[in-house]
Protein backbone atom coordinates (compact mmCIF):
# COMPACT_ATOMS: atom_id res chain seq x y z
CA UNK A 1 0.00 0.00 0.00
CA UNK A 2 1.16 3.53 -0.80
CA UNK A 3 0.07 6.58 1.19
CA UNK A 4 0.22 10.09 -0.23
CA UNK A 5 -0.58 13.28 1.65
CA UNK A 6 -0.86 16.41 -0.45
CA UNK A 7 -0.75 19.79 1.26
CA UNK A 8 -1.30 23.01 -0.62
CA UNK A 9 1.02 25.78 0.50
CA UNK A 10 -0.41 28.27 2.99
CA UNK A 11 -1.81 31.66 1.95
CA UNK A 12 0.90 33.75 0.34
CA UNK A 13 1.48 37.47 0.29
CA UNK A 14 1.11 39.61 -2.80
CA UNK A 15 2.24 42.82 -1.03
CA UNK A 16 5.83 43.03 -2.31
CA UNK A 17 6.65 43.16 -6.03
CA UNK A 18 8.27 39.71 -6.17
CA UNK A 19 8.46 36.93 -8.70
CA UNK A 20 5.79 34.25 -8.12
CA UNK A 21 8.46 31.77 -6.97
CA UNK A 22 9.65 34.15 -4.22
CA UNK A 23 6.33 35.12 -2.64
CA UNK A 24 6.37 34.48 1.15
CA UNK A 25 3.48 33.52 3.41
CA UNK A 26 1.19 36.15 4.82
CA UNK A 27 0.32 36.09 8.53
CA UNK A 28 -3.07 34.40 7.91
CA UNK A 29 -1.23 31.66 6.03
CA UNK A 30 1.23 31.14 8.88
CA UNK A 31 -1.62 30.89 11.40
CA UNK A 32 -3.60 28.44 9.23
CA UNK A 33 -0.53 26.27 8.55
CA UNK A 34 0.12 26.00 12.30
CA UNK A 35 -3.55 25.23 12.97
CA UNK A 36 -3.81 22.45 10.37
CA UNK A 37 -0.39 20.96 11.16
CA UNK A 38 -1.30 20.77 14.85
CA UNK A 39 -4.45 18.81 14.00
CA UNK A 40 -3.10 16.14 11.65
CA UNK A 41 -0.90 13.93 13.84
CA UNK A 42 -3.50 11.15 14.13
CA UNK A 43 -3.79 11.00 10.31
CA UNK A 44 -0.07 10.60 9.60
CA UNK A 45 1.55 7.28 8.73
CA UNK A 46 4.16 5.96 11.18
CA UNK A 47 7.02 6.71 8.77
CA UNK A 48 7.15 9.03 5.79
CA UNK A 49 9.31 11.34 3.74
CA UNK A 50 8.53 14.97 2.98
CA UNK A 51 8.89 16.47 -0.48
CA UNK A 52 8.28 20.14 -1.22
CA UNK A 53 8.31 22.61 -4.04
CA UNK A 54 11.26 24.97 -3.50
CA UNK A 55 9.03 28.04 -3.98
CA UNK A 56 9.18 30.25 -0.87
CA UNK A 57 5.53 29.79 0.12
CA UNK A 58 5.67 25.98 -0.20
CA UNK A 59 9.03 25.78 1.58
CA UNK A 60 7.80 27.92 4.49
CA UNK A 61 4.64 25.79 4.78
CA UNK A 62 6.71 22.59 4.77
CA UNK A 63 8.91 24.01 7.55
CA UNK A 64 5.88 24.86 9.71
CA UNK A 65 4.35 21.41 9.28
CA UNK A 66 7.69 19.64 9.81
CA UNK A 67 8.35 21.53 13.04
CA UNK A 68 4.89 20.70 14.38
CA UNK A 69 5.28 17.04 13.33
CA UNK A 70 8.79 16.79 14.86
CA UNK A 71 10.27 16.01 11.43
CA UNK A 72 13.88 17.14 10.89
CA UNK A 73 13.93 20.20 8.63
CA UNK A 74 17.18 19.06 7.00
CA UNK A 75 15.43 15.87 5.84
CA UNK A 76 12.89 17.71 3.68
CA UNK A 77 13.59 17.05 0.00
CA UNK A 78 13.03 20.06 -2.25
CA UNK A 79 12.21 19.10 -5.83
CA UNK A 80 12.19 21.73 -8.56
CA UNK A 81 9.65 19.64 -10.50
CA UNK A 82 7.11 20.25 -7.71
CA UNK A 83 6.96 23.94 -8.64
CA UNK A 84 4.15 23.10 -11.03
CA UNK A 85 0.49 23.92 -11.46
CA UNK A 86 -0.06 21.01 -13.86
CA UNK A 87 -1.60 17.74 -12.64
CA UNK A 88 0.25 15.57 -15.15
CA UNK A 89 3.63 17.01 -14.13
CA UNK A 90 2.76 16.43 -10.46
CA UNK A 91 1.67 12.88 -11.27
CA UNK A 92 4.99 12.21 -13.01
CA UNK A 93 6.97 13.36 -9.95
CA UNK A 94 4.88 11.22 -7.60
CA UNK A 95 5.15 8.16 -9.83
CA UNK A 96 8.96 8.57 -9.80
CA UNK A 97 9.16 8.05 -6.02
CA UNK A 98 11.45 5.29 -4.81
CA UNK A 99 9.37 2.27 -3.84
CA UNK A 100 11.35 1.90 -0.61
CA UNK A 101 9.09 4.70 0.67
CA UNK A 102 5.47 3.74 1.30
CA UNK A 103 4.35 7.18 2.51
CA UNK A 104 5.06 10.64 1.10
CA UNK A 105 3.91 14.02 2.34
CA UNK A 106 4.08 16.53 -0.49
CA UNK A 107 3.84 20.34 -0.38
CA UNK A 108 2.85 21.97 -3.64
CA UNK A 109 0.58 24.24 -5.63
CA UNK A 110 -2.88 24.47 -7.11
CA UNK A 111 -4.34 23.62 -9.77
CA UNK A 112 -2.06 20.60 -9.74
CA UNK A 113 -3.11 19.44 -6.26
CA UNK A 114 -6.88 19.83 -6.72
CA UNK A 115 -6.77 18.15 -10.13
CA UNK A 116 -4.58 15.31 -8.81
CA UNK A 117 -6.81 14.51 -5.81
CA UNK A 118 -9.87 14.52 -8.07
CA UNK A 119 -8.27 12.14 -10.56
CA UNK A 120 -6.78 9.77 -7.97
CA UNK A 121 -9.10 10.10 -4.96
CA UNK A 122 -12.66 8.86 -4.55
CA UNK A 123 -14.10 12.11 -3.14
CA UNK A 124 -14.64 15.14 -5.40
CA UNK A 125 -13.08 18.31 -3.97
CA UNK A 126 -14.03 21.51 -5.74
CA UNK A 127 -10.88 23.29 -4.58
CA UNK A 128 -8.13 22.34 -2.13
CA UNK A 129 -7.65 25.63 -0.26
CA UNK A 130 -4.38 27.01 1.00
CA UNK A 131 -3.09 24.90 3.94
CA UNK A 132 -5.47 22.14 2.77
CA UNK A 133 -4.52 18.56 3.72
CA UNK A 134 -5.67 15.57 1.62
CA UNK A 135 -4.58 12.01 2.40
CA UNK A 136 -4.89 9.33 -0.28
CA UNK A 137 -4.26 5.57 -0.04
CA UNK A 138 -3.45 3.32 -2.98
CA UNK A 139 -3.60 -0.47 -3.23
CA UNK A 140 -0.29 -0.57 -5.10
CA UNK A 141 3.17 -1.85 -4.30
CA UNK A 142 4.85 0.56 -6.70
CA UNK A 143 4.38 4.31 -7.07
CA UNK A 144 4.40 4.09 -10.85
CA UNK A 145 1.38 1.74 -10.65
CA UNK A 146 -0.92 3.98 -8.61
CA UNK A 147 -4.41 4.31 -9.99
CA UNK A 148 -7.69 5.42 -8.44
CA UNK A 149 -7.22 5.31 -4.67
CA UNK A 150 -9.21 6.08 -1.55
CA UNK A 151 -9.47 9.55 -0.08
CA UNK A 152 -8.59 8.76 3.53
CA UNK A 153 -8.77 12.22 5.17
CA UNK A 154 -9.52 15.77 4.08
CA UNK A 155 -8.78 18.63 6.48
CA UNK A 156 -9.06 22.31 5.60
CA UNK A 157 -8.52 25.39 7.80
CA UNK A 158 -12.27 26.17 7.75
CA UNK A 159 -12.90 22.75 9.37
CA UNK A 160 -10.89 23.82 12.41
CA UNK A 161 -12.15 27.37 12.91
CA UNK A 162 -14.72 28.06 15.59
CA UNK A 163 -18.04 29.18 14.18
C-alpha positions in Angstrom: 0.0 0.0 0.0 1.2 3.5 -0.8 0.1 6.6 1.2 0.2 10.1 -0.2 -0.6 13.3 1.6 -0.9 16.4 -0.4 -0.7 19.8 1.3 -1.3 23.0 -0.6 1.0 25.8 0.5 -0.4 28.3 3.0 -1.8 31.7 1.9 0.9 33.8 0.3 1.5 37.5 0.3 1.1 39.6 -2.8 2.2 42.8 -1.0 5.8 43.0 -2.3 6.6 43.2 -6.0 8.3 39.7 -6.2 8.5 36.9 -8.7 5.8 34.2 -8.1 8.5 31.8 -7.0 9.7 34.1 -4.2 6.3 35.1 -2.6 6.4 34.5 1.1 3.5 33.5 3.4 1.2 36.1 4.8 0.3 36.1 8.5 -3.1 34.4 7.9 -1.2 31.7 6.0 1.2 31.1 8.9 -1.6 30.9 11.4 -3.6 28.4 9.2 -0.5 26.3 8.5 0.1 26.0 12.3 -3.6 25.2 13.0 -3.8 22.4 10.4 -0.4 21.0 11.2 -1.3 20.8 14.9 -4.5 18.8 14.0 -3.1 16.1 11.6 -0.9 13.9 13.8 -3.5 11.1 14.1 -3.8 11.0 10.3 -0.1 10.6 9.6 1.5 7.3 8.7 4.2 6.0 11.2 7.0 6.7 8.8 7.1 9.0 5.8 9.3 11.3 3.7 8.5 15.0 3.0 8.9 16.5 -0.5 8.3 20.1 -1.2 8.3 22.6 -4.0 11.3 25.0 -3.5 9.0 28.0 -4.0 9.2 30.2 -0.9 5.5 29.8 0.1 5.7 26.0 -0.2 9.0 25.8 1.6 7.8 27.9 4.5 4.6 25.8 4.8 6.7 22.6 4.8 8.9 24.0 7.5 5.9 24.9 9.7 4.4 21.4 9.3 7.7 19.6 9.8 8.3 21.5 13.0 4.9 20.7 14.4 5.3 17.0 13.3 8.8 16.8 14.9 10.3 16.0 11.4 13.9 17.1 10.9 13.9 20.2 8.6 17.2 19.1 7.0 15.4 15.9 5.8 12.9 17.7 3.7 13.6 17.0 0.0 13.0 20.1 -2.2 12.2 19.1 -5.8 12.2 21.7 -8.6 9.6 19.6 -10.5 7.1 20.3 -7.7 7.0 23.9 -8.6 4.2 23.1 -11.0 0.5 23.9 -11.5 -0.1 21.0 -13.9 -1.6 17.7 -12.6 0.3 15.6 -15.2 3.6 17.0 -14.1 2.8 16.4 -10.5 1.7 12.9 -11.3 5.0 12.2 -13.0 7.0 13.4 -10.0 4.9 11.2 -7.6 5.2 8.2 -9.8 9.0 8.6 -9.8 9.2 8.1 -6.0 11.5 5.3 -4.8 9.4 2.3 -3.8 11.4 1.9 -0.6 9.1 4.7 0.7 5.5 3.7 1.3 4.4 7.2 2.5 5.1 10.6 1.1 3.9 14.0 2.3 4.1 16.5 -0.5 3.8 20.3 -0.4 2.8 22.0 -3.6 0.6 24.2 -5.6 -2.9 24.5 -7.1 -4.3 23.6 -9.8 -2.1 20.6 -9.7 -3.1 19.4 -6.3 -6.9 19.8 -6.7 -6.8 18.1 -10.1 -4.6 15.3 -8.8 -6.8 14.5 -5.8 -9.9 14.5 -8.1 -8.3 12.1 -10.6 -6.8 9.8 -8.0 -9.1 10.1 -5.0 -12.7 8.9 -4.6 -14.1 12.1 -3.1 -14.6 15.1 -5.4 -13.1 18.3 -4.0 -14.0 21.5 -5.7 -10.9 23.3 -4.6 -8.1 22.3 -2.1 -7.7 25.6 -0.3 -4.4 27.0 1.0 -3.1 24.9 3.9 -5.5 22.1 2.8 -4.5 18.6 3.7 -5.7 15.6 1.6 -4.6 12.0 2.4 -4.9 9.3 -0.3 -4.3 5.6 0.0 -3.4 3.3 -3.0 -3.6 -0.5 -3.2 -0.3 -0.6 -5.1 3.2 -1.9 -4.3 4.9 0.6 -6.7 4.4 4.3 -7.1 4.4 4.1 -10.9 1.4 1.7 -10.7 -0.9 4.0 -8.6 -4.4 4.3 -10.0 -7.7 5.4 -8.4 -7.2 5.3 -4.7 -9.2 6.1 -1.6 -9.5 9.5 -0.1 -8.6 8.8 3.5 -8.8 12.2 5.2 -9.5 15.8 4.1 -8.8 18.6 6.5 -9.1 22.3 5.6 -8.5 25.4 7.8 -12.3 26.2 7.8 -12.9 22.8 9.4 -10.9 23.8 12.4 -12.1 27.4 12.9 -14.7 28.1 15.6 -18.0 29.2 14.2 
